[in-house]
Amino acid sequence: MHHTSATRAHWIIALGAIVVVGSTFLQWWQSGDGAGLPELKGIGISDGPTFLMFLICVTTLLLVTLPFASERPISIDHPLTYLGLFVAAVASYVWRAVQLFTNQPQSLLPWPPTRGIGFWLAAAGLALLARGVFEVFEERRRRLY
């Protein structure tokens, strides 16, 4: 295992990816108030963009663990790779938010958050992922100087 395999940034990226993966198995929207309309609920992973976000975050977890399986540095373990995966995850999250807004405007901002905990938890996981990607770039910059 080489010296850069377990940096703080990689741990933050892994934590953010785990949070996003976990959020895809939770409820993302709910419509109906129970006072006449039937309640409808949707789990995140049952939709295309959220499933894509799940796959992207699982790929990110695999990328974080890849250096542990090697004796030397891996060329794909690069800040731009993490940035690309993060941008793809954010794009799929925004895509799903747009779908929620166009199909069920009353459920886009499920307030209180218990009406769509997965939606909000995914946003928190993406924020952690963003922080980890930022720190990967900072570590790389510090090593270059």
Number of C-alpha atoms within 10 A of each C-alpha: 13 13 10 14 20 14 13 14 20 23 17 20 29 24 17 26 28 19 21 30 26 17 26 23 17 18 19 31 24 19 19 13 10 9 7 7 9 10 11 11 15 16 19 27 21 12 13 13 20 28 17 17 27 24 14 22 27 17 14 24 20 12 19 21 17 16 21 16 11 12 10 13 16 15 8 12 16 14 16 13 15 24 18 13 18 24 15 16 26 19 15 20 20 14 15 21 20 14 15 17 14 11 11 13 14 15 19 22 17 18 11 8 14 14 19 25 20 26 27 19 20 28 17 16 24 23 17 20 32 20 15 24 24 17 19 23 17 14 16 13 10 9 8 7 5
